[in-house]
Amino acid sequence: MKLHKILLMAACALSLASCYEEELGPTIFPTDPEPVDPNGYTYKFDKWVEQNFLLPYNLEFKYRMEDIESDMNYNLVPATFDNARDLCLLTKYLWFDTYKEHCGIDFLKTYGPRILHLIGSPAYNPSTGTEILGLAEGGLKVTLFKVNEMNLNDINQLNEYYFRTMHHEFGHILHQTKSYPTEFNLLSTGRYDSGSWQSKPIGLMASQGLITPYASSEAREDFAETIANYLTRPQEQLDLILWMADQGWTTGAEEEESIGGSDSPYYCYYYLADVTKPEEKTYFLTSEEKDWTNRPCMIGEKNEVFYTVAQVEAYLEKMNTTIEGGIFPVTDNDQIDGRDMILTKQNIVRTWFKDEWDLDFDKLREIVQTRQQNFDIEALRAEIDAVE
């Protein structure tokens, strides 16, 4: 039985400008925020949101799902209050406070979104087997889905569903404001495919110089994925992806289709079950973008799961000593240095952050990594309880 994975599909809708000019009348939006009801059940939280998002950042945090803000083509449900509250707290701590710590409050005051909208459920696309986790619309609004599945005890899940999505969508907002170098688009020319990225394994895509399968959908998603994955993934996950990038991959078929064109598993090692028949190879060791832990991993011959380079190499050493004739890596014939390509893309982003935004990409990552490993949700909730 073949299981179709549900993967991240982040979309970015560009705003459209009018092609003619006319004199504008008074604004239709209120110039003063609507007062918070002191008798309401959510008063303290609403007041905290006002003090920490609306007033300093001119950002409206919509945690009550609004039809007018939602895509009615999907079956959506609101976020629960508790999950919305906690995600709101973590959004400030792990996103807004990260930039504030690095470069001060003015950066997100100037370039951050003006609306954050939370949805309890995913927006599921049955025709492609994907679900939307985040949307950035016109550089003004970010929508986050699947809030009701939030697990505060699992940083990998928090990253996969929310914070990697936030940094991905903010990457779109930034590059809509200041274009990234066109040389980035040329690095993987001919290897983007918006129609079948969800069926491609992460190891194969890494060997093509793409940090995730979704990065293979188009150049601007590759750029946003490069930002988001570098900032949020711990080093052991990045190292494993780079290890995958160094491998050759094959389905083991006699005549393979174009890269990524087969639904069969892709393997990076093989052995000879019968050393007298070198043409009969037994392939093993596949890659997976995420399993129940929401981490990239390698899968062994007997479904063993490995999350670090050290674990994979120990497994391969064991296989090499227990199989007569040893094991062999699949020849890398794609003529692409996947590791170098991924690192080159990171360097382009690093330079773009510095030259265009006066931001230190590595320092920003250091702050993100420290914060996501050390947040105290009870201490953050206490900030709401302290509101007068």
Disulfide bonds with the S-S distance in Angstrom:
none
